[in-house]
Amino acid sequence: MQRLAFKMYLNEGQKEVYRKRHNEIWPELKKLLKDSGVSEYSIFLDEETNILFAFQKVSGDGGSQDLGQTEIVKKWWAFMADVMKTNPDNSPISIPLEEVFFME
């Protein structure tokens, strides 16, 4: 089981929209994530910087950021593009973070 973390950037004033959309995550997207081995997926917000910190456990080779070739993820990215900083293909600007400490 891998533990993956990355950061993304929320646009100013979009916290409640971001929260609402994720609270209503599409069932087919949730199923794709779970079927791809993603579990315990959490996203935290640092309101001082608008940086989103994401953490997920993954069984397999890749995490949620590796599913961009699927139509449902492309649709989700387009849906979220107005509230986040994105790349030209609407994927969120995402920076992987290195784990420097883990305690069991």
Secondary structure, DSSP 8 states (H G I E B T S, - for coil): -EEEEEEEEB-TT-HHHHHHHHHT--HHHHHHHHHTTEEEEEEEEETTTTEEEEEEEESSS--GGG-TTSHHHHHHHHHHTTTB-B-TTS-B--EEE-------
